[in-house]
Amino acid sequence: MQAKSALPHHVAIVMDGNGRWAKEKGLPRLEGHRRGALRARKIVRWAADAGIRQISLFAFSTENWSRPKVEVRGLMSLLSTLLPREIPAMQEQGVRVRALGDISALPPKAQRAIERTCRETAENTRIELVLCLNYGGQQELLAGARRLCAWAAEQPDMQAALADVDVEGFRHFLWCDDLAPVDLLIRTGGEHRISNFFLWDVAYCELYFSKRYWPDFEQADFLAALEDYAHRERRFGRTSEQLPTHPEKGA
């Protein structure tokens, strides 16, 4: 296992392949999602044990509403029933849960489950689990642009205020403002796409693609992704010679 100084601070995961996993086994798609939810429970524990501080899971995208209604209802039911059941284990493991996205569009029961879980785990500090629900990267950027315009309109000199906003400053208008930038984005299921996930941070985060379907993603696969990350050179536009000898964690 690599030294903790080489660990990513924030890992984001596109948990892809639940439906294909179920189809290949002759099972309903919803069973694939149920197995995927059980895998999500394990990945949080593996991440905490490895020393990861934040882990974001792409649980339901803004585009997922276009799936068959029975599948969407099943996903919302899983969220409503399984999430509260995990609270005792999360308390024991020191997991703080947060939601990223517009959860106001979710069914009331799902909203209550999310709000309860976030509230009851708010004091935990070992690892932060960010559930991305009704989330889309393009939608986040659009919302950020609107917040920026509203802020600028309140300034004495709107044009001067906009001219002073740099890349770092614009991130403060995004939903992910108080999260650490994503260092490593993992996608399972064999696809090589970002699929509208953390588009601002993906500009410079490291990408890792696994052929395994999400329900089959094991701890060894996760550790392999961390090991691969540890050997990446993150230059952010600089040359190798300009990098510090001992980069800070998450740099």
Backbone bond lengths (Angstrom), bond angles and torsions (degrees), N, CA, C in turn:
res aa  C-N    CA-C-N  psi(-1)  N-CA   C-N-CA  omega(-1)  CA-C   N-CA-C  phi
1 M - - - 1.476 - - 1.524 109.60 -
2 Q 1.338 116.10 139.32 1.447 119.65 -176.37 1.518 111.58 -72.86
3 A 1.332 115.99 160.99 1.453 120.78 177.01 1.520 109.54 -62.95
4 K 1.337 116.21 148.23 1.457 119.85 -176.44 1.515 112.28 -64.38
5 S 1.344 117.94 -21.78 1.454 120.12 177.93 1.519 111.55 -66.21
6 A 1.355 116.31 -18.71 1.455 120.10 -179.15 1.525 111.79 -96.60
7 L 1.319 117.10 3.27 1.460 120.40 -178.45 1.521 111.77 -77.63
8 P 1.329 117.89 146.48 1.458 119.58 168.36 1.518 109.38 -70.22
9 H 1.299 116.65 145.76 1.471 120.74 176.32 1.523 109.73 -78.74
10 H 1.335 116.33 -44.59 1.467 122.32 -175.42 1.529 109.25 -122.69
11 V 1.323 116.36 119.62 1.464 122.87 177.26 1.526 108.59 -111.86
12 A 1.319 116.91 132.69 1.460 122.00 176.10 1.520 108.51 -116.92
13 I 1.334 116.99 142.76 1.460 120.49 -175.61 1.524 111.11 -131.89
14 V 1.335 115.36 128.34 1.469 122.50 168.32 1.519 105.91 -91.23
15 M 1.329 116.87 105.97 1.463 122.31 -173.40 1.535 109.29 -85.38
16 D 1.316 116.44 79.12 1.459 121.50 -171.66 1.532 111.18 -101.52
17 G 1.328 115.28 148.72 1.460 120.76 173.31 1.515 115.38 111.70
18 N 1.334 118.02 2.78 1.467 119.37 -179.36 1.525 112.61 -60.66
19 G 1.337 115.89 -47.22 1.461 119.85 -178.00 1.511 112.77 -66.03
20 R 1.340 117.33 -42.79 1.463 120.67 179.65 1.521 111.37 -67.41
21 W 1.341 115.83 -35.63 1.467 120.12 176.00 1.526 110.06 -59.33
22 A 1.342 116.09 -46.62 1.454 120.56 -179.19 1.531 111.61 -66.14
23 K 1.317 116.52 -41.86 1.463 120.67 -178.55 1.521 111.28 -61.66
24 E 1.327 117.01 -43.08 1.461 120.36 -179.35 1.523 112.07 -65.89
25 K 1.325 116.91 -22.85 1.458 121.00 179.59 1.520 112.69 -99.73
26 G 1.338 116.02 5.19 1.453 120.06 179.24 1.518 113.51 70.17
27 L 1.332 116.95 27.87 1.460 122.49 -178.36 1.523 110.70 -109.39
28 P 1.325 118.56 159.62 1.474 120.88 175.24 1.526 110.24 -63.62
29 R 1.322 116.11 150.21 1.458 120.46 179.60 1.523 111.40 -58.21
30 L 1.324 116.76 -35.36 1.457 119.50 -178.45 1.523 111.46 -64.44
31 E 1.324 117.38 -30.97 1.458 119.68 176.13 1.524 110.03 -65.43
32 G 1.325 116.31 -36.04 1.458 119.98 175.03 1.523 111.40 -61.36
33 H 1.318 116.39 -40.97 1.467 120.05 178.60 1.532 111.18 -68.32
34 R 1.335 116.31 -36.26 1.459 119.01 178.12 1.523 110.51 -64.71
35 R 1.336 116.43 -43.34 1.462 119.95 177.09 1.526 110.77 -64.94
36 G 1.326 115.74 -35.28 1.458 119.54 177.55 1.514 112.12 -64.90
37 A 1.343 116.68 -36.66 1.469 120.63 177.61 1.524 110.58 -64.84
38 L 1.319 117.03 -38.38 1.461 120.44 176.84 1.526 111.03 -65.59
39 R 1.337 116.34 -35.29 1.470 120.05 177.62 1.520 110.07 -68.49
40 A 1.334 116.81 -34.96 1.466 120.26 178.73 1.520 110.45 -62.19
41 R 1.332 116.78 -38.44 1.463 120.31 176.75 1.527 110.35 -58.25
42 K 1.326 116.51 -42.30 1.460 120.77 -177.36 1.527 111.71 -70.70
43 I 1.329 116.95 -39.15 1.465 119.19 -175.79 1.527 110.58 -64.33
44 V 1.325 117.52 -32.84 1.463 119.76 178.45 1.523 109.76 -66.26
45 R 1.309 116.70 -42.19 1.468 119.91 178.23 1.518 111.10 -65.09
46 W 1.337 116.93 -43.04 1.469 120.19 179.19 1.524 110.45 -62.41
47 A 1.333 116.29 -41.04 1.464 120.09 -179.06 1.526 110.45 -65.58
48 A 1.331 116.87 -43.35 1.464 120.39 179.18 1.524 110.41 -62.74
49 D 1.323 116.55 -43.19 1.465 120.61 -179.97 1.531 111.32 -63.77
50 A 1.331 116.64 -30.96 1.466 120.57 -179.39 1.518 112.56 -80.42
51 G 1.333 117.27 -14.85 1.463 120.43 -179.99 1.510 114.38 101.34
52 I 1.332 117.91 9.32 1.465 121.45 176.50 1.522 108.94 -69.05
53 R 1.321 117.30 139.83 1.467 121.16 -176.81 1.526 113.42 -96.68
54 Q 1.332 117.36 -31.63 1.460 121.46 178.06 1.520 109.18 -136.74
55 I 1.334 115.80 138.02 1.458 120.66 175.17 1.522 108.50 -136.80
56 S 1.315 116.62 125.77 1.462 122.20 -179.42 1.520 109.32 -110.24
57 L 1.321 116.22 130.97 1.462 121.98 -178.83 1.519 109.27 -116.05
58 F 1.334 116.20 126.94 1.460 121.83 179.44 1.527 107.31 -79.96
59 A 1.322 116.06 89.01 1.460 121.46 -172.15 1.526 113.28 -85.53
60 F 1.341 117.68 -35.78 1.463 120.79 -178.94 1.520 107.89 -158.82
61 S 1.322 116.34 118.52 1.463 120.47 -176.28 1.520 111.25 -92.00
62 T 1.320 116.01 166.23 1.462 120.44 176.55 1.523 110.78 -63.47
63 E 1.326 116.95 -25.83 1.465 120.98 -179.92 1.526 112.81 -82.27
64 N 1.333 117.10 -16.53 1.467 119.88 -177.69 1.525 113.32 -67.62
65 W 1.340 117.37 -15.83 1.464 119.69 176.89 1.522 111.49 -62.05
66 S 1.336 117.81 -22.59 1.461 120.88 -177.81 1.526 112.82 -80.09
67 R 1.314 118.09 -3.82 1.463 121.30 177.57 1.533 109.73 -71.46
68 P 1.338 118.02 166.42 1.475 119.92 178.43 1.517 111.93 -52.35
69 K 1.331 116.09 139.57 1.459 120.73 -174.15 1.524 112.35 -58.24
70 V 1.316 116.91 -36.08 1.465 119.54 -179.13 1.524 110.70 -65.30
71 E 1.343 116.25 -35.00 1.460 119.57 179.02 1.529 110.45 -71.29
72 V 1.338 117.10 -41.26 1.464 120.41 178.74 1.524 110.32 -63.19
73 R 1.324 116.55 -43.54 1.470 119.43 178.62 1.522 110.56 -62.14
74 G 1.324 116.61 -39.87 1.455 120.37 178.40 1.517 112.43 -64.07
75 L 1.331 116.47 -40.28 1.470 120.44 178.39 1.525 111.33 -64.67
76 M 1.324 116.18 -42.12 1.461 119.82 178.79 1.534 111.11 -65.81
77 S 1.342 116.05 -36.04 1.460 120.26 177.64 1.524 111.08 -66.47
78 L 1.332 116.64 -41.72 1.460 120.26 176.64 1.518 111.02 -60.29
79 L 1.320 115.29 -43.96 1.460 120.33 -179.96 1.527 110.41 -61.33
80 S 1.318 116.40 -43.63 1.457 121.47 -175.63 1.517 112.69 -68.58
81 T 1.328 116.69 -34.82 1.465 119.96 -174.82 1.528 113.17 -93.61
82 L 1.328 117.32 -40.92 1.455 119.81 -174.62 1.518 113.44 -77.81
83 L 1.338 117.16 -37.18 1.466 119.64 -174.83 1.530 112.68 -60.91
84 P 1.334 119.68 -49.76 1.474 118.40 179.69 1.528 112.90 -61.75
85 R 1.332 117.17 -30.69 1.459 120.17 179.74 1.531 112.25 -65.56
86 E 1.319 115.97 -22.54 1.453 120.48 -177.27 1.533 113.05 -85.40
87 I 1.320 117.62 -8.07 1.469 120.40 -175.04 1.529 112.48 -57.34
88 P 1.348 119.76 -47.59 1.476 118.23 179.29 1.523 113.10 -58.03
89 A 1.330 117.01 -42.69 1.468 119.98 179.34 1.520 110.72 -66.09
90 M 1.327 116.73 -38.16 1.458 120.06 178.18 1.522 111.46 -65.17
91 Q 1.318 116.31 -38.67 1.463 119.99 177.80 1.527 109.85 -63.24
92 E 1.306 115.83 -42.58 1.460 120.66 -179.04 1.523 111.99 -65.24
93 Q 1.340 116.08 -36.64 1.461 120.82 -175.99 1.524 113.17 -92.27
94 G 1.332 118.25 -1.68 1.458 121.14 178.22 1.514 114.17 74.39
95 V 1.335 117.26 34.24 1.464 122.06 -177.89 1.523 110.31 -93.79
96 R 1.307 115.44 124.43 1.466 121.00 173.56 1.523 108.30 -100.07
97 V 1.327 117.18 126.55 1.465 121.82 -176.98 1.519 110.22 -102.62
98 R 1.320 114.60 136.88 1.463 121.69 173.85 1.524 108.68 -134.99
99 A 1.305 116.05 157.23 1.465 121.38 177.84 1.514 109.14 -114.44
100 L 1.319 116.20 139.60 1.459 122.16 177.23 1.521 108.10 -125.41
101 G 1.315 116.50 123.20 1.454 121.21 -177.16 1.516 110.31 128.85
102 D 1.316 116.43 -177.81 1.460 122.11 -178.16 1.524 109.37 -94.12
103 I 1.340 116.58 87.45 1.462 118.98 -177.25 1.531 111.84 -77.59
104 S 1.336 117.84 -6.88 1.461 119.97 179.88 1.527 111.79 -64.37
105 A 1.334 117.34 -20.39 1.463 120.98 -179.82 1.528 112.41 -86.04
106 L 1.330 117.62 -7.49 1.461 121.09 -179.72 1.526 110.01 -78.72
107 P 1.333 117.73 159.12 1.473 120.24 176.46 1.535 110.61 -58.03
108 P 1.325 117.75 148.03 1.471 121.31 -177.39 1.527 113.51 -52.73
109 K 1.322 118.10 -41.45 1.458 120.57 -179.02 1.525 110.91 -62.52
110 A 1.330 116.09 -40.71 1.466 119.88 178.11 1.527 110.23 -66.54
111 Q 1.332 117.16 -41.84 1.464 120.39 177.89 1.520 111.30 -59.19
112 R 1.324 116.29 -43.38 1.469 119.81 -179.39 1.524 110.88 -64.67
113 A 1.326 116.95 -39.02 1.468 120.46 179.50 1.529 110.63 -64.02
114 I 1.334 116.34 -42.31 1.464 120.94 179.40 1.523 110.51 -65.41
115 E 1.330 115.93 -48.52 1.462 120.62 -177.92 1.525 111.31 -61.75
116 R 1.323 116.81 -40.58 1.466 120.21 178.63 1.520 111.19 -64.43
117 T 1.324 116.06 -45.41 1.464 120.08 -178.91 1.520 111.37 -63.83
118 C 1.311 117.09 -42.74 1.473 120.56 178.06 1.520 110.72 -63.71
119 R 1.319 116.23 -42.77 1.467 120.69 -177.40 1.533 111.49 -65.94
120 E 1.322 117.09 -44.75 1.464 120.36 -174.09 1.532 113.11 -78.28
121 T 1.312 117.39 -13.92 1.473 119.91 178.71 1.525 112.11 -109.31
122 A 1.314 117.30 7.37 1.468 121.80 -171.17 1.525 113.77 -60.69
123 E 1.333 118.01 -25.98 1.466 120.52 -175.80 1.528 112.95 -92.16
124 N 1.326 117.87 -2.81 1.465 120.46 -178.75 1.528 110.46 -75.93
125 T 1.327 116.48 147.81 1.470 119.79 -170.77 1.531 115.21 -131.97
126 R 1.330 118.62 -2.31 1.468 118.41 -175.26 1.522 111.65 -71.31
127 I 1.328 116.91 -45.87 1.462 121.55 178.99 1.520 108.78 -150.84
128 E 1.323 116.51 147.57 1.461 121.67 178.88 1.526 108.72 -107.38
129 L 1.335 114.92 122.19 1.460 121.80 177.04 1.522 108.54 -100.75
130 V 1.332 116.16 118.19 1.456 121.96 179.37 1.526 108.44 -104.48
131 L 1.330 115.98 112.45 1.457 121.05 177.99 1.525 108.71 -91.54
132 C 1.311 116.56 114.11 1.462 121.52 -179.20 1.523 108.10 -89.17
133 L 1.336 115.21 106.82 1.456 122.55 -171.72 1.526 109.85 -126.32
134 N 1.325 115.49 129.16 1.462 120.58 -171.23 1.525 108.84 48.92
135 Y 1.320 113.49 47.57 1.468 121.83 -176.85 1.523 109.74 -111.89
136 G 1.324 116.06 143.61 1.455 122.89 172.17 1.513 109.21 -148.58
137 G 1.317 117.05 136.88 1.454 120.65 -178.55 1.518 112.99 -64.31
138 Q 1.321 117.52 -40.65 1.462 119.90 178.22 1.518 110.70 -65.70
139 Q 1.336 115.62 -40.08 1.464 119.76 178.53 1.527 110.77 -64.45
140 E 1.336 116.96 -36.41 1.464 120.43 177.81 1.527 110.80 -65.23
141 L 1.328 117.15 -42.52 1.460 120.20 178.98 1.533 111.17 -65.28
142 L 1.327 116.33 -39.89 1.461 119.89 178.62 1.522 110.73 -64.85
143 A 1.336 116.47 -43.34 1.467 119.97 177.52 1.524 110.59 -62.98
144 G 1.334 116.67 -37.90 1.456 120.71 178.20 1.516 111.96 -64.51
145 A 1.331 116.38 -40.87 1.463 120.26 178.53 1.526 111.06 -63.58
146 R 1.316 115.82 -39.21 1.459 119.57 178.97 1.535 110.92 -66.94
147 R 1.337 116.56 -40.97 1.468 120.06 178.11 1.529 110.26 -65.00
148 L 1.320 116.28 -38.10 1.462 120.13 177.77 1.526 110.61 -62.33
149 C 1.330 117.40 -45.60 1.464 121.18 -179.38 1.533 111.09 -63.66
150 A 1.339 116.06 -41.03 1.468 119.40 179.18 1.525 110.60 -64.32
151 W 1.336 115.94 -41.31 1.474 120.07 177.79 1.518 110.72 -63.79
152 A 1.336 116.73 -46.02 1.462 120.93 -177.25 1.529 111.25 -62.81
153 A 1.341 116.47 -35.11 1.458 120.39 -179.17 1.527 112.12 -65.48
154 E 1.320 116.58 -21.48 1.465 120.73 -179.90 1.527 112.95 -89.78
155 Q 1.352 117.20 -5.96 1.463 120.68 -177.86 1.536 110.59 -85.47
156 P 1.328 117.35 153.16 1.478 120.38 -179.63 1.527 112.10 -57.54
157 D 1.333 117.11 -39.55 1.462 121.50 179.17 1.526 107.44 -125.72
158 M 1.319 116.80 98.05 1.457 122.16 -174.20 1.523 111.93 -59.56
159 Q 1.325 117.29 -46.54 1.461 121.16 -176.85 1.532 110.99 -64.93
160 A 1.314 117.00 -40.52 1.458 120.65 179.43 1.530 110.67 -67.04
161 A 1.336 115.54 -38.60 1.465 119.80 179.23 1.525 110.67 -63.41
162 L 1.331 116.86 -44.27 1.466 120.79 179.07 1.525 111.30 -64.93
163 A 1.321 116.28 -38.09 1.464 120.39 -179.39 1.522 111.77 -65.52
164 D 1.335 117.35 -26.12 1.462 121.40 -178.05 1.525 113.23 -84.51
165 V 1.325 118.01 -10.18 1.467 120.77 -178.30 1.528 109.30 -78.75
166 D 1.335 115.67 119.84 1.462 119.98 177.63 1.524 109.30 -103.85
167 V 1.326 115.97 -173.14 1.469 120.61 -176.98 1.524 111.05 -59.63
168 E 1.328 116.38 -46.62 1.466 119.99 -179.96 1.515 111.02 -63.98
169 G 1.315 115.90 -39.34 1.451 120.20 -179.04 1.517 112.54 -66.58
170 F 1.343 116.60 -37.03 1.464 118.91 -178.90 1.525 111.36 -66.38
171 R 1.332 117.13 -32.16 1.470 119.46 -179.20 1.524 111.32 -60.22
172 H 1.319 117.75 -25.89 1.459 120.93 179.76 1.529 112.26 -66.74
173 F 1.313 117.38 -16.18 1.456 120.76 179.20 1.534 112.09 -91.86
174 L 1.324 116.96 -4.07 1.455 121.13 -177.97 1.526 111.10 -89.31
175 W 1.325 116.35 161.33 1.461 120.79 177.86 1.531 110.94 -60.51
176 C 1.340 116.53 -32.45 1.460 121.16 -175.35 1.524 112.78 -83.88
177 D 1.306 117.53 12.54 1.468 122.58 -173.37 1.524 113.49 -47.91
178 D 1.336 117.98 -48.75 1.461 119.63 -174.67 1.522 113.27 -93.88
179 L 1.329 117.35 14.77 1.456 121.27 171.00 1.522 108.68 -97.30
180 A 1.319 116.44 153.88 1.460 119.25 171.57 1.528 108.29 -68.94
181 P 1.324 118.95 148.02 1.462 120.07 175.99 1.531 110.30 -57.12
182 V 1.319 116.37 145.35 1.466 120.49 178.19 1.531 109.23 -67.78
183 D 1.326 115.79 127.91 1.466 121.38 177.06 1.525 111.60 -92.77
184 L 1.325 116.00 -40.24 1.463 121.47 -175.06 1.515 109.39 -136.13
185 L 1.338 116.39 125.27 1.455 121.46 175.80 1.521 108.10 -111.95
186 I 1.326 116.50 121.94 1.457 123.28 179.66 1.523 108.78 -107.62
187 R 1.337 116.90 133.60 1.455 120.57 172.29 1.520 108.99 -124.73
188 T 1.331 116.11 127.70 1.452 120.82 177.13 1.531 109.56 -96.32
189 G 1.323 116.64 176.34 1.464 120.97 173.10 1.503 116.03 91.40
190 G 1.339 118.36 -2.74 1.454 120.56 174.40 1.514 115.96 87.71
191 E 1.315 118.57 -6.80 1.468 120.82 177.99 1.528 109.61 -84.21
192 H 1.347 115.66 150.75 1.467 120.81 -179.12 1.528 109.32 -118.67
193 R 1.323 114.76 63.40 1.464 121.66 179.56 1.520 109.27 -135.14
194 I 1.331 115.87 158.19 1.461 121.87 176.12 1.528 110.22 -87.85
195 S 1.325 116.31 -31.02 1.466 122.66 176.65 1.522 113.30 55.27
196 N 1.334 115.84 45.84 1.462 121.17 169.97 1.531 112.57 65.68
197 F 1.320 116.72 36.47 1.462 121.06 -176.50 1.526 110.23 -116.14
198 F 1.320 117.75 123.43 1.465 123.78 176.98 1.536 111.64 45.96
199 L 1.318 116.60 54.32 1.461 120.26 -174.09 1.524 112.84 -63.23
200 W 1.324 118.22 -32.96 1.465 119.77 -179.90 1.527 110.21 -67.51
201 D 1.319 116.69 -48.71 1.463 120.76 -177.22 1.523 113.23 -73.44
202 V 1.329 117.18 -26.38 1.459 119.44 -176.47 1.529 111.71 -67.70
203 A 1.323 116.35 -11.67 1.464 120.04 176.83 1.523 111.51 -56.09
204 Y 1.328 117.45 -33.16 1.460 119.99 -177.76 1.532 114.31 -135.26
205 C 1.318 118.99 6.47 1.461 118.02 176.91 1.532 109.64 -79.79
206 E 1.314 116.31 164.01 1.457 121.67 178.52 1.527 109.06 -87.63
207 L 1.328 116.95 141.52 1.460 122.48 -177.72 1.524 110.53 -109.72
208 Y 1.330 115.58 138.83 1.465 120.76 178.91 1.530 108.06 -138.33
209 F 1.337 116.53 123.50 1.457 121.16 -177.35 1.529 109.91 -113.35
210 S 1.320 115.53 131.28 1.459 121.82 179.03 1.528 109.78 -115.56
211 K 1.308 116.82 140.48 1.461 120.98 177.99 1.529 112.26 -76.68
212 R 1.311 117.18 -17.76 1.460 120.18 -176.70 1.530 111.69 -67.93
213 Y 1.324 116.61 138.58 1.453 120.32 170.27 1.527 108.18 -66.66
214 W 1.325 116.21 150.23 1.451 119.74 -174.18 1.532 113.66 -55.48
215 P 1.339 121.04 -43.71 1.472 118.71 -179.51 1.530 113.54 -62.95
216 D 1.331 117.85 -17.88 1.463 122.12 -179.93 1.532 112.84 -99.75
217 F 1.318 117.63 0.67 1.463 121.62 -176.56 1.524 108.78 -72.01
218 E 1.326 116.84 116.91 1.455 122.18 -174.16 1.537 112.10 -101.87
219 Q 1.303 115.36 169.94 1.459 120.27 178.59 1.524 110.93 -59.40
220 A 1.337 117.12 -38.09 1.467 120.28 178.42 1.522 111.22 -61.59
221 D 1.349 117.37 -34.55 1.461 121.13 177.91 1.530 110.46 -68.32
222 F 1.319 115.60 -40.40 1.460 119.92 178.70 1.526 111.17 -65.16
223 L 1.318 116.26 -44.79 1.462 120.04 179.17 1.525 111.04 -65.11
224 A 1.344 117.23 -32.62 1.466 120.40 176.60 1.527 110.35 -64.75
225 A 1.331 116.89 -37.54 1.466 120.54 177.61 1.528 110.54 -65.95
226 L 1.339 116.94 -40.40 1.460 120.38 178.02 1.528 110.77 -67.00
227 E 1.318 116.55 -38.65 1.459 120.57 178.66 1.522 110.65 -64.93
228 D 1.330 116.04 -41.00 1.462 120.33 177.45 1.525 110.36 -62.43
229 Y 1.331 116.59 -42.51 1.460 121.06 178.54 1.521 111.31 -60.21
230 A 1.332 115.76 -39.64 1.464 120.45 -176.66 1.524 112.41 -61.76
231 H 1.328 116.36 -22.36 1.470 119.90 -178.65 1.531 112.43 -100.33
232 R 1.325 116.62 5.01 1.464 119.75 176.74 1.528 109.63 -81.25
233 E 1.319 116.60 147.67 1.461 122.01 173.55 1.517 107.89 -107.26
234 R 1.312 115.93 111.34 1.457 121.39 -176.81 1.523 109.01 -96.32
235 R 1.326 116.12 106.22 1.470 120.45 -171.60 1.523 113.71 -100.92
236 F 1.331 118.32 -23.62 1.472 121.49 179.79 1.529 111.57 51.53
237 G 1.326 116.64 43.87 1.458 121.55 177.11 1.514 114.84 90.01
238 R 1.339 117.86 -8.48 1.458 120.77 179.89 1.525 110.53 -91.14
239 T 1.311 115.99 174.60 1.462 120.95 174.68 1.524 109.02 -91.31
240 S 1.324 115.73 164.28 1.471 120.22 178.50 1.526 111.30 -59.06
241 E 1.322 116.40 -36.29 1.463 120.95 -177.07 1.531 112.24 -67.81
242 Q 1.320 116.58 -22.24 1.463 120.26 -178.70 1.525 113.04 -84.71
243 L 1.328 117.44 -11.05 1.453 120.61 -175.63 1.523 111.11 -76.76
244 P 1.335 117.65 146.81 1.466 119.76 175.76 1.532 110.01 -66.77
245 T 1.300 115.89 153.18 1.460 120.26 -178.19 1.501 112.01 -63.85
246 H 1.341 115.71 -36.94 1.459 120.24 -179.10 1.533 108.40 -124.28
247 P 1.325 117.65 88.53 1.477 120.01 -178.43 1.505 111.51 -61.72
248 E 1.330 114.61 146.34 1.459 119.95 178.64 1.528 109.51 -71.60
249 K 1.326 115.39 157.35 1.455 120.54 178.78 1.521 110.09 -58.57
250 G 1.348 113.87 131.31 1.450 119.34 178.17 1.507 113.37 80.78
251 A 1.351 118.93 4.35 1.478 120.74 -177.75 1.506 110.22 -72.38
